[in-house]
Amino acid sequence: MPAAVRRVVIFLLSSLPFIWIVQAIIRIQLGEWDLLGPEPGKAVVWFTGSWAFNFLLLTLAVTPLTKRAKQRWLMTHRRMLGLFAFFYVTVHLVVYFMFLLEWRWQELAEETVKRPYLLIGALAWLLLVPLAVTSTRGWQRRLARRWKKLHRLVYVIAALAAVHYLLQIRASWYEPGLYAVLTSILLAMRWSPTAADKKVVKND
């Protein structure tokens, strides 16, 4: 499949969760309150956060898969996956302010003290901002070697995301634990290079 076609397919598939949650929010506004359960606001925040984490893990998985499965075409799409991770994290942040905080900015400090995972999540988003801004080839040329060092922040961001999720556990450890394990595996794969990993794989 040509790279241009793959880009379109990946873009459309990556947009589906956003399209689904937008139509769900519209239907809720029209009175279908049971669509997302008894607490639709929390459901929207949870949904967008889960997809943000999914795309973050997919982005982390590209390089190990490229090198171990020798599928170099995957690298062509890493930037798009990373940008979708940033997009869904941003949407997650916006819907939190919209549905749970209800734009009551004066309560933000109190909420952060009561729920430290909010501070960790905000830090992860802030670290993602420079990665999204400098994701283009132009910035890669300008920053040269510093570009790669800067984008290693994704490892810190992934760890923060896992902690952010784990600190929200109220009942079941299954899903937060699964994400934490997957994050740990991907980070371990990145930091335990094979012989193939020593080869330089050009970024798109």
C-alpha positions as CSV (number, residue, x, y, z in Angstrom):
1,M,0.0,0.0,0.0
2,P,1.4,3.4,-0.9
3,A,2.5,5.6,2.0
4,A,0.0,8.4,1.0
5,V,-2.9,5.9,1.2
6,R,-1.6,4.5,4.5
7,R,-1.5,8.1,5.9
8,V,-5.2,8.6,4.9
9,V,-6.3,5.3,6.4
10,I,-4.4,5.9,9.7
11,F,-5.7,9.4,9.9
12,L,-9.3,8.3,9.4
13,L,-9.0,5.4,11.9
14,S,-7.3,7.6,14.4
15,S,-10.1,10.1,14.1
16,L,-12.9,7.6,14.8
17,P,-12.8,7.8,18.7
18,F,-13.0,11.6,18.5
19,I,-16.0,11.4,16.1
20,W,-17.7,8.9,18.3
21,I,-17.3,10.9,21.5
22,V,-18.4,14.2,19.8
23,Q,-21.6,12.5,18.5
24,A,-22.2,11.0,22.0
25,I,-21.8,14.5,23.6
26,I,-24.3,15.9,21.1
27,R,-26.8,13.2,21.8
28,I,-26.4,13.8,25.6
29,Q,-27.1,17.5,25.0
30,L,-30.3,16.4,23.2
31,G,-31.4,14.5,26.2
32,E,-30.1,11.0,25.8
33,W,-28.5,11.0,29.3
34,D,-28.1,7.2,29.6
35,L,-25.9,7.0,26.5
36,L,-22.6,7.1,28.6
37,G,-24.0,5.7,31.8
38,P,-25.1,7.5,35.0
39,E,-22.1,9.9,35.0
40,P,-21.7,11.0,31.3
41,G,-19.1,13.7,32.2
42,K,-16.8,11.3,33.9
43,A,-17.3,8.8,31.0
44,V,-16.2,11.4,28.4
45,V,-13.1,12.3,30.4
46,W,-12.3,8.6,30.9
47,F,-12.8,7.8,27.2
48,T,-10.6,10.6,25.9
49,G,-7.9,9.8,28.5
50,S,-7.8,6.1,27.5
51,W,-7.4,7.0,23.9
52,A,-4.7,9.5,24.7
53,F,-2.8,6.7,26.4
54,N,-3.5,4.3,23.6
55,F,-1.9,6.6,21.1
56,L,1.0,7.3,23.4
57,L,1.7,3.5,23.6
58,L,1.3,3.1,19.9
59,T,3.9,5.8,19.3
60,L,6.3,4.2,21.7
61,A,5.8,0.8,20.0
62,V,6.7,2.0,16.5
63,T,10.5,2.0,16.9
64,P,10.7,-1.5,18.7
65,L,8.4,-3.0,16.1
66,T,10.3,-1.4,13.2
67,K,13.6,-2.8,14.4
68,R,12.5,-6.2,15.6
69,A,10.0,-7.0,12.9
70,K,12.0,-5.1,10.3
71,Q,9.0,-3.1,9.1
72,R,10.6,0.2,8.3
73,W,7.4,1.6,6.8
74,L,6.0,2.0,10.4
75,M,8.5,4.8,11.0
76,T,6.8,6.9,8.3
77,H,3.7,7.1,10.5
78,R,5.2,7.6,14.0
79,R,4.8,11.4,13.8
80,M,1.1,11.2,13.0
81,L,0.5,8.8,15.9
82,G,2.4,11.1,18.2
83,L,0.4,14.1,17.1
84,F,-2.8,12.1,17.7
85,A,-1.6,11.3,21.2
86,F,-1.1,15.0,21.8
87,F,-4.5,15.8,20.3
88,Y,-6.3,13.3,22.6
89,V,-4.4,14.4,25.7
90,T,-5.5,18.0,24.9
91,V,-9.1,16.9,24.3
92,H,-8.9,15.0,27.6
93,L,-7.8,18.2,29.4
94,V,-10.5,20.3,27.8
95,V,-13.3,17.9,28.6
96,Y,-12.1,17.7,32.2
97,F,-12.4,21.4,32.6
98,M,-15.7,21.4,30.8
99,F,-17.5,18.5,32.4
100,L,-15.9,17.9,35.8
101,L,-14.5,21.3,36.8
102,E,-17.3,23.1,34.8
103,W,-14.8,26.0,34.2
104,R,-14.6,26.8,37.9
105,W,-11.0,28.0,37.7
106,Q,-11.0,29.1,41.3
107,E,-11.3,25.5,42.4
108,L,-8.4,24.2,40.3
109,A,-5.8,24.6,43.1
110,E,-8.0,22.9,45.6
111,E,-8.7,20.0,43.3
112,T,-5.0,19.6,42.5
113,V,-4.2,19.3,46.2
114,K,-7.0,16.8,46.8
115,R,-6.1,14.9,43.6
116,P,-2.3,14.9,42.9
117,Y,-2.9,12.8,39.8
118,L,-4.2,16.0,38.2
119,L,-0.8,17.7,38.6
120,I,1.0,14.7,37.1
121,G,-1.4,14.6,34.2
122,A,-0.9,18.4,33.6
123,L,2.9,17.9,33.7
124,A,2.6,15.1,31.1
125,W,0.6,17.4,28.8
126,L,3.1,20.3,29.2
127,L,6.0,18.1,28.3
128,L,4.1,16.9,25.2
129,V,3.6,20.5,23.9
130,P,7.3,21.0,22.8
131,L,7.3,17.6,21.2
132,A,4.2,18.4,19.2
133,V,5.6,21.8,18.2
134,T,9.0,20.4,17.1
135,S,7.6,17.3,15.3
136,T,8.2,18.7,11.8
137,R,11.2,18.1,9.6
138,G,12.1,21.8,9.8
139,W,12.4,21.7,13.5
140,Q,14.4,18.4,13.3
141,R,16.9,20.1,11.0
142,R,17.1,23.2,13.2
143,L,17.7,21.3,16.4
144,A,19.9,18.6,14.9
145,R,21.2,16.3,17.7
146,R,19.2,18.2,20.3
147,W,16.0,17.1,18.6
148,K,16.5,13.5,19.5
149,K,17.4,14.5,23.1
150,L,14.3,16.6,23.4
151,H,12.0,13.9,22.0
152,R,13.3,11.4,24.6
153,L,10.9,13.2,26.9
154,V,8.3,10.8,25.6
155,Y,9.7,8.2,28.0
156,V,9.1,10.5,30.9
157,I,5.7,11.4,29.6
158,A,4.7,7.7,29.3
159,A,5.9,7.1,32.9
160,L,3.9,10.1,34.1
161,A,0.8,8.9,32.3
162,A,1.0,5.5,33.9
163,V,1.3,7.0,37.4
164,H,-1.5,9.4,36.6
165,Y,-3.7,6.4,35.8
166,L,-2.6,4.3,38.7
167,L,-3.3,7.1,41.2
168,Q,-7.0,7.1,40.1
169,I,-7.6,3.5,41.1
170,R,-10.8,3.2,43.2
171,A,-11.8,-0.4,42.7
172,S,-10.2,-2.6,40.0
173,W,-6.5,-2.6,39.3
174,Y,-6.9,-4.4,36.1
175,E,-7.0,-1.7,33.5
176,P,-4.6,0.8,35.1
177,G,-2.2,-2.1,35.9
178,L,-2.4,-3.3,32.3
179,Y,-1.4,0.1,31.0
180,A,1.4,0.4,33.5
181,V,2.7,-3.1,32.5
182,L,2.5,-2.2,28.8
183,T,4.3,1.1,29.4
184,S,7.1,-0.7,31.4
185,I,7.5,-3.3,28.6
186,L,7.8,-0.7,25.9
187,L,10.2,1.4,27.9
188,A,12.3,-1.7,28.7
189,M,12.4,-2.5,25.0
190,R,13.6,1.0,24.2
191,W,16.4,0.8,26.8
192,S,17.6,-2.7,26.1
193,P,18.7,-2.5,22.5
194,T,19.4,-5.5,20.3
195,A,22.1,-5.6,17.6
196,A,19.5,-4.3,15.2
197,D,18.7,-1.4,17.4
198,K,22.2,0.0,17.0
199,K,21.4,0.9,13.4
200,V,20.2,4.4,12.9
201,V,16.6,4.5,11.8
202,K,15.7,7.8,10.2
203,N,12.7,9.7,11.5
204,D,10.1,10.9,9.0
